[in-house]
Amino acid sequence: MIKVVSNEEMRQLDNYTINNLKVPGIILMENAGYQSFLKIKSACEQKNIHKVLVLTGKGNNGGDGFVVARHLSKAGFEVRIYALAVEDELSGDAKVNFTICKNYKIPIFEIRSVKNLPEFVNDTLIVDAVFGIGIKGAVRGLPDEVIQWVNQQNALVAAIDIPSGLNGNSAMLSGSVIKADLTVTMALPKYAQLFYPAKERVGELFIADIGMPRFVEQSNDITINLVEDRDVRIKPLKAWSHKYSAGKVFILAGSPGMTGAAVLSALGAGVSGAGLIYVGIPQSLNPILETKLTEQLTLPLADYGNGILSDESLPDINRQIEWADAFLIGPGMGRDPQTLKIMEQALLHALSMHKKIVVDADALFMLSENSKIQNELTENVVLTPHYGEFLRLSGEKKEVLQETPWKSVQSFMKNHSCVMNLKGAPSMTGGKGQIYINSTGNRGLAKGGSGDILSGLIAGFTARGIEPVKAAYYANFYHGKSADMALKEFGSHSYQPQDILSFLKKLV
């Protein structure tokens, strides 16, 4: 796992390293600048770029920029520095590195007006080292004009630590922000670099090792994590496993016009490795599922002849819940008052049996109308809302969720014991005091049916014995990685949820 930090947490780590571990700040700056130089040099070589324009501010971010400029100049690049703050306005380590650049005779130009910048640049890489993570609110005055100038250039742009104008603590944009092609961030990623729309300004993200020891970067006080490939490992079934020991899933899903949700959730559970999967479906809709599902089994449930479950379905539902290792409820069930009543009673029975439960789609709507049941949810329950469902469920303000979604999940977790799997860009899993941000997936997942596959996959993983919080972030990762494979094969417009299933079979 890679820890993800706020602006304040990053400053605390810097201060601890400097004051407690006695690592001089200028060494951290040198490491930061040198690691940034390596990435920028590689980008220039790939694009056959030999000219670099370095924009610097007056803080440590500007100091990093001076280090980058020095190493690029030494490596043979044609380097020019355009400084928004000159020598008298600099202090500390940044001033030291400015002086070194001056002594190395690297051209340094003072920016007092945007007119001091070239009219345009060609075949050039621009290094953005103006503002670091600490900026708050919209950029004003000359820096704002400089940012707008950068965004108008037909040049490759590399940001140091964070694109100037972006607040590391917010997913939203407050004003003008550098649009970077790549960003080299120091030590650990910041919240803004992982969430849209801020993430769109970051480009490709690289994490620079600036010399902090691992025990500092992996502090237990930091509770937000970025999931990597190495964090997702599913143990193979024992050689003597059979279909009953491999995990049993019961899915209660489907209604008129929405049988596809039941099918896709069943197929999602099917690629998890679970041994047996039953789909409870209103009996009048059962013929549809019989033609769509082969390996997964169907359980026709008593209905009123119109695809709406009747009270007579409850005994069969309860028996199947008791049989199952994991119970998924909600995909495509609809919001008929009778259906909502059946879902409520089925969920209560599953809770009384201490079952692993995944609550999705229309069952989340039912739950949002019933705060009493919300208070009974345990760590064995995974909720899988998208943003709209989360707002209804939590009562959170839309503006807060959009700006700081990680805080919204943290707030929900303080009052609930269940696992929260918030679907979005990126998806997040919250449970046991930690948040796990997914690092895979793309815009092609914005299609109906994608979430049904995900909920089925989570249910299948929990049925196999993976603890719910892990089952959720494992499923997010595999689901997103399969989508990334589908993107390469078909493009984001063309690939369908069924394609995700095909690639999941190669991964899980």
Order of alpha helices (4+ residues) and beta strands (2+ residues): beta-alpha-alpha-beta-alpha-beta-alpha-beta-beta-alpha-beta-beta-beta-alpha-beta-beta-alpha-beta-alpha-beta-alpha-beta-alpha-beta-alpha-alpha-beta-alpha-alpha-alpha-beta-beta-beta-alpha-alpha-alpha
